[in-house]
Amino acid sequence: MSKEECMEALSKHANIKPVITSTVWKELEKENKEFFEAYSRSKAEAERASKTQMSQKIHTIISDSHSSSGGV
């Protein structure tokens, strides 16, 4: 869950003001740098993998479309 998602969820479900969540999040980042660095890398890798997978699916759909239409 991203910082923004966390802020929204806590505001909606626990009535915690976003400024409070943001402040706590920043302090957690300061105290747990290694965790948040690893979290950021993991999230970036997951996003790249998702984009690659989507690109492959689009390519397959386009290829299948050209094959079934006789290459037109």
KAVENQUI-V707599 format. One record per residue. N is the residue number from 1. SS is DSSP state (A for helix, B for strand, O for the rest). PHI is phi as a letter, one per 20 degrees, with the letter a starting at -180 (none if undefined). PSI is psi in whole degrees, 0 to 359 (999 if undefined). Layout:
n->[N,N]
ss->[SS,SS]
phi->[PHI,PHI]
psi->[PSI,PSI]
//
This chain:
n->[1,2,3,4,5,6,7,8,9,10,11,12,13,14,15,16,17,18,19,20,21,22,23,24,25,26,27,28,29,30,31,32,33,34,35,36,37,38,39,40,41,42,43,44,45,46,47,48,49,50,51,52,53,54,55,56,57,58,59,60,61,62,63,64,65,66,67,68,69,70,71,72]
ss->[O,O,A,A,A,A,A,A,A,A,A,A,A,A,O,O,O,A,A,A,A,A,A,A,A,A,A,A,A,A,A,O,A,A,A,A,A,A,A,A,A,A,A,A,A,A,A,A,A,A,A,A,A,A,A,A,A,A,A,A,A,A,A,A,A,A,A,A,O,O,O,O]
phi->[none,f,g,f,f,f,g,f,f,f,f,f,e,c,l,e,f,g,f,f,f,f,f,f,g,f,f,f,f,f,f,c,g,f,f,f,f,f,f,f,f,f,f,f,f,f,f,f,f,f,f,f,f,f,f,f,f,f,g,f,f,f,f,f,f,f,f,f,d,m,n,e]
psi->[132,169,315,318,320,316,316,314,316,326,315,314,338,3,38,126,138,325,327,311,317,317,314,318,314,319,320,319,320,317,338,53,315,317,311,329,315,319,315,316,315,317,318,319,319,320,318,317,319,318,319,316,317,318,318,320,317,316,317,316,316,316,316,322,316,323,317,341,10,21,14,999]
//
